Amino acid sequence: MAHAWDEEMARSYDNPGTGMFAPEVLGPTVERLAELAGDGPALELAIGTGRVAVPLAQRGVPVTGIELSPAMVEQLRTKVDEAAIPVVVGDMATVRAPGRFTLAYLVFNTISNLLTQAEQVACFRNAARHLAPGGRFVIELWVPRLRSLPPGSTADVWHDEPGYLGIDTYDVLQQRIVSHHVHFDEDRSARVTRTSHRYVWPAELDLMAQLAGFALESRHADWTGEPFTAESRSHVSVYRLAGGEQDLVPGGV
């Protein structure tokens, strides 16, 4: 997936004030992660350009990152230096960062960038290796919209606004999605970018967590704590590693 996050993508990734950078989105994310980190340091898997890490560090939480794309790290370095937020370049499923953390987190659907179940399980296990006993691993992930597909169809328009279309094409046998991002203006030209993903149902994610020694602590529909229901389009799941003051029962909310 490194090719998808090249120099062009890194330069255009940040969109301050809108979308996932909007204060109403980013603010609750940082607030919740700071609460979960407590007095300890945090590890962000796939830190990218620092959308979350930079404001979290500004809140006083020491943040270390892992990132596969050197171009994304270079963009991060325009905001903070290595002393402020150290980053290890490598695969989030395997690479080790120095230190032991109270919190690891993986936001904005990024675990789906790992395209096999084995890689996704390895990512859980890698997070566990970095955490102190009782540490937490937080994943933000979308819920697959398979119910929106008409019989025989493999494509879903998941977002439509002036100048932009978001279209997902599904391979249900492999649990794969290709997201097509179509940007256009008033003339006849359009720019299309594509990213590949492996979608994961919440129940499968919970099993991956158990294989790595985690138990589900909570699941909500968003960072503000809205209840997770059958109609929720995404979830924020908090897993806790065994060995803390209280070991939680898998499936607990």
N, C-alpha and C positions, 0 to 999 in steps of 0.2 A: 504493500500500500504506500510505500515511501514516494513512488512516482506521482501519486495523487496530490501530495503536499509539497510541490516543488516551489521554486522561487516565485513564479507567477501567482500561485495560490496563496503563498505566504504574504505577498505584498497586498493582495486584495482581501485577505481574511478578516481583518479588523473592520468593523463598521460601527464606530462609537455612537452610542445613544439610540440605536435601533436594533430590532431583532433580539438576538441573544445577548447583545450588549446594552439593551435598554435597562434603565435603572430599576424598573419594576420586575425585571427578570434577574438581573445580576445581583441586585441588593439582597433579596431573600436567599439566594444561593450562598453568597459569602457569609451572611448572618448565620445560617444553619451550619455551615462547615466550621465556622469559628466556634460555635457552641459545642460541636462534636469533638473538635480538637482539644478543647479545654486548655490546659497549661502546656501541652506537649506539641511537638513538631508534626507537620503534615507532609505527606508525599502525594504529589499529583502525577498520576499515570497519564501519558499523552498530554503534556502541559501546553503544547502548542505555542501560541504567541503570548500566553500569560493572561488571557481574558479573566480567569478566576484567580490565578496565583498572585498576580500583582496586587489587587485590592485586598486579598486575604492576608498577604504579607504586611500590607499597610495597616491592617487591623492588629498587628503584633504577633501573628502566628508565623513561626519559622517554616518556610516552604522549600522543599526540594522537588525537582521535577525529573521525569523520564520522558524522553521524546525521540521518536524515530527519525524525524525530518530535520536535518541541519538547517534548512531554509527557515523553518518555523522558529527554531532557536535563535537564528540570526535576527529575526524580527523581534523576538522577545528582548534581545540585547539592546534594541533601540530604546527600551523602556527602563530596564534595570540591568545591573552588571552581575557577574558571576558570584560576587560576594553577597549580594542581596538575595538572589535566588539561584543556587547551584543547580545545574542540569546535567544529567548523564544521558548521552546520546546512545540510543539502542532500542530494542524491541521491548515493549512493556510486559510481554509475557515471559521474558527470560532474564533481562538485564538487572543487575543489582545496583542499588544506590547505597552509599555509606550511611550508617546510622540506623537507629531504631525509632519507630514512629508510633504515635497514638492514633493517627488517622491516615488512611490512604483513600483516595477518591478518584473516580473516573466518571466524568460528566458528559452531558450532551451526546448520548448515544454511542460513545466512542468504543465501547467494548465490541460493538457490531463491526468495527473495522477489521477485527480478527475474523477470518473467513472460514474457520473450521471450529467444530466443537472442542477438539483437543487443544487448540490454541486458546480458546476462551477459558477452559478449565485451567490451563497453565497460567493464565493471567491471575485467576483467583489464588492459585498456589503461590505465585510470585508476590502478590500483595500480602499474603499471610507471612511469608518469610521476612518481610520488612517490618511487621507490626510487633509491638510488645504484647504480652498476654493481656487479653481483654480489649485489645485495640479494635477499631472499627474500620470497615471498608464500605464506602458509599458508592452506589452506582445509580446514575440517572439514565433511563433508557425508555425508548418509545415502545408502545404496544402495537404489534403488527395489525394492519387494517384489513385482514383477510375477509372479514364480513362485508366489506364494501365492494368486493370483486363480484361482478355478475358471473353466472355460470359460463365457463369457457373463456373468460377474460383473464389476462395476466397483467393488466396495467391499472393503476389507480392514480387519479389526479388528487393529490393530497393538499395542494395549495394553489390558489389562483388569485392574483392581484394584478393591477396595472403594471405592466413591464416585467412580470415574472410568472412562470408556471413551474410547479414542482410535480414531477411525475415519477412514480415508482413502478418498475416492472419486476414481477415475482417469478421465481423458480421454486415452487412449493416442495419439490422433491429434495432439493439441497438446502432449503431454508435460506435462499439467497435473494437479495434485492439489489437492483441497480437503480440508484436515484439519479434522475435526469433534472438538472437545474437549467431552465431556459430563461435567459434574460434578453429582452427585446425592447426596441423603442418604436417610434412612429413610422420609421421607414421599413423596408422589407428585410432588413438584416436581423439576425439573432445570434446569440452566443450560448453554446451549450457546454456545460461541464457535467461529468458523470463520476459517481463514487459507488463502489461496491460494498455490500454489507451482508452479514449473516444475522438474520433476526432471531431473537430469543424470547420465548414465552416466560413470564414470571416464574412459573413452576419449574421450568428447566433451569433457570438462573439459580433458584433456591437449591436445587440438587447440586449444581456446580459448587455452590458455596459450602454445602455439607462435605463434599469431597475434599475441600481445602481446610476443613476444621472450623468453619463459620456456622453461626446460627442466625436466622433472621430476627432482628430486633424490632424493626418497624418498616412499614411501607405506606407511602402516601402518594397522592396524585401529582404533587408538585412540592416545591421547596417551602411553601407557606404552611404545609400541613393539611391540605385538603384531603378528605377521605378518598382512598382508592376504591373504585367501583368497577363494575363490568363495562361501564361506558368511558372510563378514563383512557386517554390517548397516550399517557406516559406515566412513569412512576419513578419515585426516588426511594430506593431500597437501602436500608442500613443493616449491615451484617456485623456481628461481633465475634471476635476470635475467642475460642475457649481459653480458660486460664485466668480470667479476671475474677473480680470479687463475686460476680454472679454469672454462671453459665446459663444461657437462655435456651429454652426449648425451641427446636426448629419449628418454624411456622408461627411463632408468637408475633403479636402485633403490638 
